[in-house]
């Protein structure tokens, strides 16, 4: 399971890198809306799990950045630990 999560985190980081590059130099029409949608979904996830993350001892800024990057892959493991 750890390899699965690590693989998905690497894929998400690669996606966000492509999204940032595409945001600066638009090449692919599909990447921008998908990235914006994922950002909104991850922001909703953060506010939905904010109390649980705070209870787990995570700072708001770290939890926000990690959730925006990795979403459920981040906060699920943090909430599960506690």
PDB file of N, CA, C and O in Angstrom, chain B, residues numbered from 101:
ATOM      1  N   UNK B 101       0.825  -1.204   0.000  1.00  0.00           N
ATOM      2  CA  UNK B 101       0.000   0.000   0.000  1.00  0.00           C
ATOM      3  C   UNK B 101       0.865   1.262   0.000  1.00  0.00           C
ATOM      4  O   UNK B 101       0.513   2.268  -0.615  1.00  0.00           O
ATOM      5  N   UNK B 102       2.010   1.193   0.703  1.00  0.00           N
ATOM      6  CA  UNK B 102       2.894   2.365   0.737  1.00  0.00           C
ATOM      7  C   UNK B 102       3.417   2.685  -0.655  1.00  0.00           C
ATOM      8  O   UNK B 102       3.525   3.854  -1.028  1.00  0.00           O
ATOM      9  N   UNK B 103       3.745   1.645  -1.429  1.00  0.00           N
ATOM     10  CA  UNK B 103       4.220   1.873  -2.795  1.00  0.00           C
ATOM     11  C   UNK B 103       3.136   2.498  -3.664  1.00  0.00           C
ATOM     12  O   UNK B 103       3.426   3.346  -4.508  1.00  0.00           O
ATOM     13  N   UNK B 104       1.890   2.084  -3.462  1.00  0.00           N
ATOM     14  CA  UNK B 104       0.764   2.646  -4.202  1.00  0.00           C
ATOM     15  C   UNK B 104       0.616   4.139  -3.902  1.00  0.00           C
ATOM     16  O   UNK B 104       0.447   4.949  -4.813  1.00  0.00           O
ATOM     17  N   UNK B 105       0.679   4.488  -2.633  1.00  0.00           N
ATOM     18  CA  UNK B 105       0.545   5.897  -2.241  1.00  0.00           C
ATOM     19  C   UNK B 105       1.721   6.706  -2.763  1.00  0.00           C
ATOM     20  O   UNK B 105       1.531   7.807  -3.280  1.00  0.00           O
ATOM     21  N   UNK B 106       2.932   6.180  -2.638  1.00  0.00           N
ATOM     22  CA  UNK B 106       4.110   6.880  -3.142  1.00  0.00           C
ATOM     23  C   UNK B 106       4.018   7.091  -4.650  1.00  0.00           C
ATOM     24  O   UNK B 106       4.313   8.180  -5.143  1.00  0.00           O
ATOM     25  N   UNK B 107       3.614   6.066  -5.378  1.00  0.00           N
ATOM     26  CA  UNK B 107       3.460   6.174  -6.826  1.00  0.00           C
ATOM     27  C   UNK B 107       2.439   7.253  -7.187  1.00  0.00           C
ATOM     28  O   UNK B 107       2.673   8.053  -8.093  1.00  0.00           O
ATOM     29  N   UNK B 108       1.313   7.275  -6.484  1.00  0.00           N
ATOM     30  CA  UNK B 108       0.281   8.279  -6.764  1.00  0.00           C
ATOM     31  C   UNK B 108       0.744   9.677  -6.402  1.00  0.00           C
ATOM     32  O   UNK B 108       0.406  10.635  -7.097  1.00  0.00           O
ATOM     33  N   UNK B 109       1.510   9.816  -5.329  1.00  0.00           N
ATOM     34  CA  UNK B 109       2.040  11.138  -4.970  1.00  0.00           C
ATOM     35  C   UNK B 109       3.003  11.641  -6.043  1.00  0.00           C
ATOM     36  O   UNK B 109       2.992  12.823  -6.389  1.00  0.00           O
ATOM     37  N   UNK B 110       3.824  10.753  -6.560  1.00  0.00           N
ATOM     38  CA  UNK B 110       4.743  11.146  -7.636  1.00  0.00           C
ATOM     39  C   UNK B 110       3.964  11.562  -8.881  1.00  0.00           C
ATOM     40  O   UNK B 110       4.304  12.552  -9.529  1.00  0.00           O
ATOM     41  N   UNK B 111       2.919  10.804  -9.211  1.00  0.00           N
ATOM     42  CA  UNK B 111       2.077  11.177 -10.358  1.00  0.00           C
ATOM     43  C   UNK B 111       1.411  12.531 -10.150  1.00  0.00           C
ATOM     44  O   UNK B 111       1.337  13.337 -11.077  1.00  0.00           O
ATOM     45  N   UNK B 112       0.927  12.785  -8.934  1.00  0.00           N
ATOM     46  CA  UNK B 112       0.297  14.085  -8.661  1.00  0.00           C
ATOM     47  C   UNK B 112       1.294  15.230  -8.751  1.00  0.00           C
ATOM     48  O   UNK B 112       0.980  16.288  -9.297  1.00  0.00           O
ATOM     49  N   UNK B 113       2.498  15.024  -8.217  1.00  0.00           N
ATOM     50  CA  UNK B 113       3.520  16.071  -8.335  1.00  0.00           C
ATOM     51  C   UNK B 113       3.855  16.341  -9.801  1.00  0.00           C
ATOM     52  O   UNK B 113       4.037  17.492 -10.195  1.00  0.00           O
ATOM     53  N   UNK B 114       3.936  15.291 -10.600  1.00  0.00           N
ATOM     54  CA  UNK B 114       4.196  15.467 -12.033  1.00  0.00           C
ATOM     55  C   UNK B 114       3.043  16.217 -12.691  1.00  0.00           C
ATOM     56  O   UNK B 114       3.269  17.095 -13.524  1.00  0.00           O
ATOM     57  N   UNK B 115       1.808  15.876 -12.322  1.00  0.00           N
ATOM     58  CA  UNK B 115       0.653  16.576 -12.886  1.00  0.00           C
ATOM     59  C   UNK B 115       0.703  18.057 -12.532  1.00  0.00           C
ATOM     60  O   UNK B 115       0.495  18.911 -13.394  1.00  0.00           O
ATOM     61  N   UNK B 116       0.982  18.367 -11.251  1.00  0.00           N
ATOM     62  CA  UNK B 116       1.009  19.770 -10.839  1.00  0.00           C
ATOM     63  C   UNK B 116       2.141  20.529 -11.545  1.00  0.00           C
ATOM     64  O   UNK B 116       1.989  21.712 -11.849  1.00  0.00           O
ATOM     65  N   UNK B 117       3.266  19.865 -11.806  1.00  0.00           N
ATOM     66  CA  UNK B 117       4.355  20.504 -12.549  1.00  0.00           C
ATOM     67  C   UNK B 117       3.904  20.820 -13.974  1.00  0.00           C
ATOM     68  O   UNK B 117       4.157  21.914 -14.478  1.00  0.00           O
ATOM     69  N   UNK B 118       3.243  19.875 -14.617  1.00  0.00           N
ATOM     70  CA  UNK B 118       2.719  20.104 -15.970  1.00  0.00           C
ATOM     71  C   UNK B 118       1.661  21.204 -15.936  1.00  0.00           C
ATOM     72  O   UNK B 118       1.612  22.044 -16.835  1.00  0.00           O
ATOM     73  N   UNK B 119       0.813  21.206 -14.903  1.00  0.00           N
ATOM     74  CA  UNK B 119      -0.217  22.236 -14.778  1.00  0.00           C
ATOM     75  C   UNK B 119       0.404  23.628 -14.682  1.00  0.00           C
ATOM     76  O   UNK B 119      -0.048  24.559 -15.348  1.00  0.00           O
ATOM     77  N   UNK B 120       1.437  23.767 -13.855  1.00  0.00           N
ATOM     78  CA  UNK B 120       2.088  25.080 -13.697  1.00  0.00           C
ATOM     79  C   UNK B 120       2.727  25.520 -15.006  1.00  0.00           C
ATOM     80  O   UNK B 120       2.606  26.678 -15.405  1.00  0.00           O
ATOM     81  N   UNK B 121       3.402  24.596 -15.668  1.00  0.00           N
ATOM     82  CA  UNK B 121       4.009  24.931 -16.962  1.00  0.00           C
ATOM     83  C   UNK B 121       2.931  25.308 -17.975  1.00  0.00           C
ATOM     84  O   UNK B 121       3.091  26.267 -18.730  1.00  0.00           O
ATOM     85  N   UNK B 122       1.840  24.557 -17.991  1.00  0.00           N
ATOM     86  CA  UNK B 122       0.750  24.840 -18.924  1.00  0.00           C
ATOM     87  C   UNK B 122       0.043  26.148 -18.569  1.00  0.00           C
ATOM     88  O   UNK B 122      -0.480  26.830 -19.451  1.00  0.00           O
ATOM     89  N   UNK B 123       0.026  26.494 -17.302  1.00  0.00           N
ATOM     90  CA  UNK B 123      -0.576  27.761 -16.883  1.00  0.00           C
ATOM     91  C   UNK B 123       0.241  28.941 -17.411  1.00  0.00           C
ATOM     92  O   UNK B 123      -0.310  29.969 -17.802  1.00  0.00           O
ATOM     93  N   UNK B 124       1.558  28.772 -17.412  1.00  0.00           N
ATOM     94  CA  UNK B 124       2.446  29.839 -17.887  1.00  0.00           C
ATOM     95  C   UNK B 124       2.476  29.881 -19.416  1.00  0.00           C
ATOM     96  O   UNK B 124       2.330  30.945 -20.018  1.00  0.00           O
ATOM     97  N   UNK B 125       2.667  28.708 -20.039  1.00  0.00           N
ATOM     98  CA  UNK B 125       2.689  28.598 -21.490  1.00  0.00           C
ATOM     99  C   UNK B 125       1.591  27.639 -21.925  1.00  0.00           C
ATOM    100  O   UNK B 125       1.824  26.433 -22.012  1.00  0.00           O
ATOM    101  N   UNK B 126       0.404  28.156 -22.198  1.00  0.00           N
ATOM    102  CA  UNK B 126      -0.718  27.260 -22.546  1.00  0.00           C
ATOM    103  C   UNK B 126      -0.444  26.433 -23.802  1.00  0.00           C
ATOM    104  O   UNK B 126      -0.215  26.971 -24.885  1.00  0.00           O
ATOM    105  N   UNK B 127      -0.473  25.127 -23.628  1.00  0.00           N
ATOM    106  CA  UNK B 127      -0.265  24.210 -24.737  1.00  0.00           C
ATOM    107  C   UNK B 127      -1.445  23.257 -24.844  1.00  0.00           C
ATOM    108  O   UNK B 127      -2.020  23.084 -25.918  1.00  0.00           O
ATOM    109  N   UNK B 128      -1.799  22.645 -23.732  1.00  0.00           N
ATOM    110  CA  UNK B 128      -2.883  21.659 -23.717  1.00  0.00           C
ATOM    111  C   UNK B 128      -4.147  22.301 -23.155  1.00  0.00           C
ATOM    112  O   UNK B 128      -4.135  22.850 -22.053  1.00  0.00           O
ATOM    113  N   UNK B 129      -5.197  22.230 -23.888  1.00  0.00           N
ATOM    114  CA  UNK B 129      -6.463  22.837 -23.486  1.00  0.00           C
ATOM    115  C   UNK B 129      -7.074  22.093 -22.296  1.00  0.00           C
ATOM    116  O   UNK B 129      -7.802  22.696 -21.507  1.00  0.00           O
ATOM    117  N   UNK B 130      -6.794  20.810 -22.155  1.00  0.00           N
ATOM    118  CA  UNK B 130      -7.440  19.972 -21.150  1.00  0.00           C
ATOM    119  C   UNK B 130      -6.809  20.119 -19.769  1.00  0.00           C
ATOM    120  O   UNK B 130      -7.515  20.003 -18.768  1.00  0.00           O
ATOM    121  N   UNK B 131      -5.524  20.367 -19.682  1.00  0.00           N
ATOM    122  CA  UNK B 131      -4.809  20.372 -18.402  1.00  0.00           C
ATOM    123  C   UNK B 131      -5.319  21.472 -17.473  1.00  0.00           C
ATOM    124  O   UNK B 131      -5.534  21.215 -16.288  1.00  0.00           O
ATOM    125  N   UNK B 132      -5.513  22.667 -17.970  1.00  0.00           N
ATOM    126  CA  UNK B 132      -5.909  23.794 -17.123  1.00  0.00           C
ATOM    127  C   UNK B 132      -7.236  23.566 -16.403  1.00  0.00           C
ATOM    128  O   UNK B 132      -7.275  23.741 -15.185  1.00  0.00           O
ATOM    129  N   UNK B 133      -8.320  23.190 -17.071  1.00  0.00           N
ATOM    130  CA  UNK B 133      -9.568  22.968 -16.344  1.00  0.00           C
ATOM    131  C   UNK B 133      -9.494  21.803 -15.362  1.00  0.00           C
ATOM    132  O   UNK B 133     -10.092  21.859 -14.287  1.00  0.00           O
ATOM    133  N   UNK B 134      -8.766  20.750 -15.723  1.00  0.00           N
ATOM    134  CA  UNK B 134      -8.624  19.614 -14.802  1.00  0.00           C
ATOM    135  C   UNK B 134      -7.866  20.054 -13.551  1.00  0.00           C
ATOM    136  O   UNK B 134      -8.259  19.705 -12.438  1.00  0.00           O
ATOM    137  N   UNK B 135      -6.803  20.804 -13.718  1.00  0.00           N
ATOM    138  CA  UNK B 135      -6.026  21.297 -12.580  1.00  0.00           C
ATOM    139  C   UNK B 135      -6.836  22.228 -11.693  1.00  0.00           C
ATOM    140  O   UNK B 135      -6.760  22.141 -10.468  1.00  0.00           O
ATOM    141  N   UNK B 136      -7.604  23.108 -12.298  1.00  0.00           N
ATOM    142  CA  UNK B 136      -8.444  24.011 -11.514  1.00  0.00           C
ATOM    143  C   UNK B 136      -9.514  23.239 -10.741  1.00  0.00           C
ATOM    144  O   UNK B 136      -9.783  23.534  -9.577  1.00  0.00           O
ATOM    145  N   UNK B 137     -10.118  22.255 -11.395  1.00  0.00           N
ATOM    146  CA  UNK B 137     -11.115  21.422 -10.722  1.00  0.00           C
ATOM    147  C   UNK B 137     -10.493  20.638  -9.564  1.00  0.00           C
ATOM    148  O   UNK B 137     -11.072  20.559  -8.481  1.00  0.00           O
ATOM    149  N   UNK B 138      -9.323  20.065  -9.797  1.00  0.00           N
ATOM    150  CA  UNK B 138      -8.635  19.335  -8.723  1.00  0.00           C
ATOM    151  C   UNK B 138      -8.276  20.262  -7.570  1.00  0.00           C
ATOM    152  O   UNK B 138      -8.380  19.870  -6.408  1.00  0.00           O
ATOM    153  N   UNK B 139      -7.858  21.478  -7.874  1.00  0.00           N
ATOM    154  CA  UNK B 139      -7.540  22.441  -6.825  1.00  0.00           C
ATOM    155  C   UNK B 139      -8.751  22.776  -5.975  1.00  0.00           C
ATOM    156  O   UNK B 139      -8.654  22.858  -4.751  1.00  0.00           O
ATOM    157  N   UNK B 140      -9.885  22.969  -6.619  1.00  0.00           N
ATOM    158  CA  UNK B 140     -11.123  23.259  -5.885  1.00  0.00           C
ATOM    159  C   UNK B 140     -11.527  22.061  -5.029  1.00  0.00           C
ATOM    160  O   UNK B 140     -11.902  22.225  -3.868  1.00  0.00           O
ATOM    161  N   UNK B 141     -11.453  20.872  -5.592  1.00  0.00           N
ATOM    162  CA  UNK B 141     -11.820  19.664  -4.836  1.00  0.00           C
ATOM    163  C   UNK B 141     -10.898  19.488  -3.633  1.00  0.00           C
ATOM    164  O   UNK B 141     -11.362  19.164  -2.540  1.00  0.00           O
ATOM    165  N   UNK B 142      -9.610  19.697  -3.822  1.00  0.00           N
ATOM    166  CA  UNK B 142      -8.672  19.547  -2.712  1.00  0.00           C
ATOM    167  C   UNK B 142      -8.864  20.635  -1.664  1.00  0.00           C
ATOM    168  O   UNK B 142      -8.671  20.380  -0.475  1.00  0.00           O
ATOM    169  N   UNK B 143      -9.237  21.831  -2.073  1.00  0.00           N
ATOM    170  CA  UNK B 143      -9.534  22.894  -1.097  1.00  0.00           C
ATOM    171  C   UNK B 143     -10.755  22.526  -0.266  1.00  0.00           C
ATOM    172  O   UNK B 143     -10.773  22.751   0.945  1.00  0.00           O
ATOM    173  N   UNK B 144     -11.772  21.965  -0.904  1.00  0.00           N
ATOM    174  CA  UNK B 144     -12.960  21.508  -0.167  1.00  0.00           C
ATOM    175  C   UNK B 144     -12.564  20.397   0.809  1.00  0.00           C
ATOM    176  O   UNK B 144     -13.026  20.380   1.950  1.00  0.00           O
ATOM    177  N   UNK B 145     -11.715  19.476   0.366  1.00  0.00           N
ATOM    178  CA  UNK B 145     -11.229  18.409   1.245  1.00  0.00           C
ATOM    179  C   UNK B 145     -10.534  18.987   2.468  1.00  0.00           C
ATOM    180  O   UNK B 145     -10.743  18.516   3.586  1.00  0.00           O
ATOM    181  N   UNK B 146      -9.705  20.012   2.257  1.00  0.00           N
ATOM    182  CA  UNK B 146      -8.987  20.624   3.372  1.00  0.00           C
ATOM    183  C   UNK B 146      -9.961  21.187   4.395  1.00  0.00           C
ATOM    184  O   UNK B 146      -9.827  20.920   5.590  1.00  0.00           O
ATOM    185  N   UNK B 147     -10.934  21.958   3.943  1.00  0.00           N
ATOM    186  CA  UNK B 147     -11.875  22.553   4.890  1.00  0.00           C
ATOM    187  C   UNK B 147     -12.777  21.507   5.531  1.00  0.00           C
ATOM    188  O   UNK B 147     -13.242  21.693   6.656  1.00  0.00           O
ATOM    189  N   UNK B 148     -13.026  20.417   4.828  1.00  0.00           N
ATOM    190  CA  UNK B 148     -13.831  19.329   5.367  1.00  0.00           C
ATOM    191  C   UNK B 148     -13.068  18.589   6.466  1.00  0.00           C
ATOM    192  O   UNK B 148     -13.673  18.167   7.452  1.00  0.00           O
ATOM    193  N   UNK B 149     -11.760  18.425   6.315  1.00  0.00           N
ATOM    194  CA  UNK B 149     -10.944  17.669   7.263  1.00  0.00           C
ATOM    195  C   UNK B 149     -10.103  18.551   8.181  1.00  0.00           C
ATOM    196  O   UNK B 149      -9.248  18.045   8.908  1.00  0.00           O
ATOM    197  N   UNK B 150     -10.331  19.842   8.157  1.00  0.00           N
ATOM    198  CA  UNK B 150      -9.482  20.780   8.905  1.00  0.00           C
ATOM    199  C   UNK B 150      -9.443  20.473  10.397  1.00  0.00           C
ATOM    200  O   UNK B 150      -8.367  20.488  10.995  1.00  0.00           O
ATOM    201  N   UNK B 151     -10.585  20.197  11.007  1.00  0.00           N
ATOM    202  CA  UNK B 151     -10.610  19.917  12.445  1.00  0.00           C
ATOM    203  C   UNK B 151      -9.825  18.653  12.767  1.00  0.00           C
ATOM    204  O   UNK B 151      -9.074  18.617  13.742  1.00  0.00           O
ATOM    205  N   UNK B 152      -9.995  17.623  11.954  1.00  0.00           N
ATOM    206  CA  UNK B 152      -9.280  16.364  12.193  1.00  0.00           C
ATOM    207  C   UNK B 152      -7.769  16.558  12.022  1.00  0.00           C
ATOM    208  O   UNK B 152      -6.983  15.984  12.776  1.00  0.00           O
ATOM    209  N   UNK B 153      -7.363  17.360  11.041  1.00  0.00           N
ATOM    210  CA  UNK B 153      -5.944  17.619  10.834  1.00  0.00           C
ATOM    211  C   UNK B 153      -5.364  18.428  11.988  1.00  0.00           C
ATOM    212  O   UNK B 153      -4.245  18.174  12.433  1.00  0.00           O
ATOM    213  N   UNK B 154      -6.122  19.394  12.464  1.00  0.00           N
ATOM    214  CA  UNK B 154      -5.671  20.204  13.604  1.00  0.00           C
ATOM    215  C   UNK B 154      -5.548  19.318  14.845  1.00  0.00           C
ATOM    216  O   UNK B 154      -4.598  19.446  15.617  1.00  0.00           O
ATOM    217  N   UNK B 155      -6.510  18.427  15.027  1.00  0.00           N
ATOM    218  CA  UNK B 155      -6.490  17.502  16.165  1.00  0.00           C
ATOM    219  C   UNK B 155      -5.273  16.578  16.087  1.00  0.00           C
ATOM    220  O   UNK B 155      -4.740  16.163  17.116  1.00  0.00           O
ATOM    221  N   UNK B 156      -4.837  16.259  14.876  1.00  0.00           N
ATOM    222  CA  UNK B 156      -3.679  15.394  14.673  1.00  0.00           C
ATOM    223  C   UNK B 156      -2.368  16.149  14.875  1.00  0.00           C
ATOM    224  O   UNK B 156      -1.295  15.547  14.833  1.00  0.00           O
ATOM    225  N   UNK B 157      -2.447  17.465  15.094  1.00  0.00           N
ATOM    226  CA  UNK B 157      -1.254  18.253  15.371  1.00  0.00           C
ATOM    227  C   UNK B 157      -0.613  18.885  14.152  1.00  0.00           C
ATOM    228  O   UNK B 157       0.520  19.361  14.236  1.00  0.00           O
ATOM    229  N   UNK B 158      -1.295  18.904  13.039  1.00  0.00           N
ATOM    230  CA  UNK B 158      -0.764  19.503  11.817  1.00  0.00           C
ATOM    231  C   UNK B 158      -1.023  21.009  11.810  1.00  0.00           C
ATOM    232  O   UNK B 158      -2.090  21.460  12.226  1.00  0.00           O
ATOM    233  N   UNK B 159      -0.043  21.786  11.336  1.00  0.00           N
ATOM    234  CA  UNK B 159      -0.255  23.221  11.211  1.00  0.00           C
ATOM    235  C   UNK B 159      -1.160  23.484  10.009  1.00  0.00           C
ATOM    236  O   UNK B 159      -1.181  22.707   9.054  1.00  0.00           O
ATOM    237  N   UNK B 160      -1.899  24.576  10.066  1.00  0.00           N
ATOM    238  CA  UNK B 160      -2.838  24.890   8.980  1.00  0.00           C
ATOM    239  C   UNK B 160      -2.141  25.039   7.635  1.00  0.00           C
ATOM    240  O   UNK B 160      -2.625  24.532   6.622  1.00  0.00           O
ATOM    241  N   UNK B 161      -1.011  25.730   7.620  1.00  0.00           N
ATOM    242  CA  UNK B 161      -0.321  25.982   6.350  1.00  0.00           C
ATOM    243  C   UNK B 161       0.221  24.683   5.752  1.00  0.00           C
ATOM    244  O   UNK B 161       0.066  24.440   4.555  1.00  0.00           O
ATOM    245  N   UNK B 162       0.852  23.855   6.574  1.00  0.00           N
ATOM    246  CA  UNK B 162       1.380  22.584   6.076  1.00  0.00           C
ATOM    247  C   UNK B 162       0.242  21.694   5.599  1.00  0.00           C
ATOM    248  O   UNK B 162       0.332  21.086   4.532  1.00  0.00           O
ATOM    249  N   UNK B 163      -0.821  21.615   6.379  1.00  0.00           N
ATOM    250  CA  UNK B 163      -1.966  20.777   6.002  1.00  0.00           C
ATOM    251  C   UNK B 163      -2.610  21.286   4.715  1.00  0.00           C
ATOM    252  O   UNK B 163      -3.007  20.485   3.869  1.00  0.00           O
ATOM    253  N   UNK B 164      -2.719  22.598   4.557  1.00  0.00           N
ATOM    254  CA  UNK B 164      -3.309  23.164   3.341  1.00  0.00           C
ATOM    255  C   UNK B 164      -2.478  22.817   2.115  1.00  0.00           C
ATOM    256  O   UNK B 164      -3.013  22.339   1.115  1.00  0.00           O
ATOM    257  N   UNK B 165      -1.178  23.052   2.187  1.00  0.00           N
ATOM    258  CA  UNK B 165      -0.307  22.778   1.039  1.00  0.00           C
ATOM    259  C   UNK B 165      -0.312  21.292   0.697  1.00  0.00           C
ATOM    260  O   UNK B 165      -0.447  20.923  -0.470  1.00  0.00           O
ATOM    261  N   UNK B 166      -0.164  20.439   1.711  1.00  0.00           N
ATOM    262  CA  UNK B 166      -0.148  18.997   1.468  1.00  0.00           C
ATOM    263  C   UNK B 166      -1.479  18.520   0.889  1.00  0.00           C
ATOM    264  O   UNK B 166      -1.503  17.675  -0.006  1.00  0.00           O
ATOM    265  N   UNK B 167      -2.587  19.061   1.403  1.00  0.00           N
ATOM    266  CA  UNK B 167      -3.898  18.655   0.900  1.00  0.00           C
ATOM    267  C   UNK B 167      -4.122  19.159  -0.515  1.00  0.00           C
ATOM    268  O   UNK B 167      -4.696  18.445  -1.337  1.00  0.00           O
ATOM    269  N   UNK B 168      -3.679  20.378  -0.819  1.00  0.00           N
ATOM    270  CA  UNK B 168      -3.821  20.883  -2.185  1.00  0.00           C
ATOM    271  C   UNK B 168      -2.991  20.062  -3.166  1.00  0.00           C
ATOM    272  O   UNK B 168      -3.399  19.867  -4.311  1.00  0.00           O
ATOM    273  N   UNK B 169      -1.829  19.578  -2.726  1.00  0.00           N
ATOM    274  CA  UNK B 169      -0.990  18.776  -3.607  1.00  0.00           C
ATOM    275  C   UNK B 169      -1.470  17.336  -3.733  1.00  0.00           C
ATOM    276  O   UNK B 169      -1.531  16.788  -4.834  1.00  0.00           O
ATOM    277  N   UNK B 170      -1.811  16.722  -2.594  1.00  0.00           N
ATOM    278  CA  UNK B 170      -2.061  15.281  -2.589  1.00  0.00           C
ATOM    279  C   UNK B 170      -3.473  14.876  -2.197  1.00  0.00           C
ATOM    280  O   UNK B 170      -3.847  13.718  -2.380  1.00  0.00           O
ATOM    281  N   UNK B 171      -4.262  15.791  -1.666  1.00  0.00           N
ATOM    282  CA  UNK B 171      -5.648  15.483  -1.329  1.00  0.00           C
ATOM    283  C   UNK B 171      -5.786  14.358  -0.321  1.00  0.00           C
ATOM    284  O   UNK B 171      -5.148  14.375   0.731  1.00  0.00           O
ATOM    285  N   UNK B 172      -6.614  13.390  -0.643  1.00  0.00           N
ATOM    286  CA  UNK B 172      -6.939  12.293   0.260  1.00  0.00           C
ATOM    287  C   UNK B 172      -5.706  11.449   0.599  1.00  0.00           C
ATOM    288  O   UNK B 172      -5.658  10.843   1.669  1.00  0.00           O
ATOM    289  N   UNK B 173      -4.718  11.399  -0.285  1.00  0.00           N
ATOM    290  CA  UNK B 173      -3.505  10.632  -0.005  1.00  0.00           C
ATOM    291  C   UNK B 173      -2.769  11.192   1.205  1.00  0.00           C
ATOM    292  O   UNK B 173      -2.090  10.450   1.914  1.00  0.00           O
ATOM    293  N   UNK B 174      -2.894  12.487   1.445  1.00  0.00           N
ATOM    294  CA  UNK B 174      -2.245  13.102   2.604  1.00  0.00           C
ATOM    295  C   UNK B 174      -3.120  13.000   3.849  1.00  0.00           C
ATOM    296  O   UNK B 174      -2.708  12.405   4.845  1.00  0.00           O
ATOM    297  N   UNK B 175      -4.314  13.569   3.805  1.00  0.00           N
ATOM    298  CA  UNK B 175      -5.058  13.703   5.048  1.00  0.00           C
ATOM    299  C   UNK B 175      -5.578  12.380   5.579  1.00  0.00           C
ATOM    300  O   UNK B 175      -5.772  12.244   6.788  1.00  0.00           O
ATOM    301  N   UNK B 176      -5.808  11.407   4.722  1.00  0.00           N
ATOM    302  CA  UNK B 176      -6.300  10.110   5.204  1.00  0.00           C
ATOM    303  C   UNK B 176      -5.272   9.420   6.089  1.00  0.00           C
ATOM    304  O   UNK B 176      -5.624   8.842   7.117  1.00  0.00           O
ATOM    305  N   UNK B 177      -4.000   9.477   5.696  1.00  0.00           N
ATOM    306  CA  UNK B 177      -2.959   8.841   6.511  1.00  0.00           C
ATOM    307  C   UNK B 177      -2.765   9.590   7.834  1.00  0.00           C
ATOM    308  O   UNK B 177      -2.505   8.969   8.865  1.00  0.00           O
ATOM    309  N   UNK B 178      -2.888  10.909   7.808  1.00  0.00           N
ATOM    310  CA  UNK B 178      -2.729  11.694   9.038  1.00  0.00           C
ATOM    311  C   UNK B 178      -3.880  11.423   9.992  1.00  0.00           C
ATOM    312  O   UNK B 178      -3.657  11.237  11.189  1.00  0.00           O
ATOM    313  N   UNK B 179      -5.100  11.398   9.488  1.00  0.00           N
ATOM    314  CA  UNK B 179      -6.277  11.177  10.328  1.00  0.00           C
ATOM    315  C   UNK B 179      -6.292   9.741  10.845  1.00  0.00           C
ATOM    316  O   UNK B 179      -6.701   9.496  11.980  1.00  0.00           O
ATOM    317  N   UNK B 180      -5.846   8.785  10.016  1.00  0.00           N
ATOM    318  CA  UNK B 180      -5.809   7.378  10.436  1.00  0.00           C
ATOM    319  C   UNK B 180      -4.856   7.156  11.607  1.00  0.00           C
ATOM    320  O   UNK B 180      -5.129   6.338  12.486  1.00  0.00           O
ATOM    321  N   UNK B 181      -3.731   7.888  11.621  1.00  0.00           N
ATOM    322  CA  UNK B 181      -2.742   7.714  12.691  1.00  0.00           C
ATOM    323  C   UNK B 181      -3.340   8.024  14.058  1.00  0.00           C
ATOM    324  O   UNK B 181      -2.953   7.422  15.060  1.00  0.00           O
ATOM    325  N   UNK B 182      -4.275   8.955  14.099  1.00  0.00           N
ATOM    326  CA  UNK B 182      -4.819   9.379  15.402  1.00  0.00           C
ATOM    327  C   UNK B 182      -6.127   8.777  15.661  1.00  0.00           C
ATOM    328  O   UNK B 182      -6.724   9.025  16.708  1.00  0.00           O
TER     329      UNK B 182
END
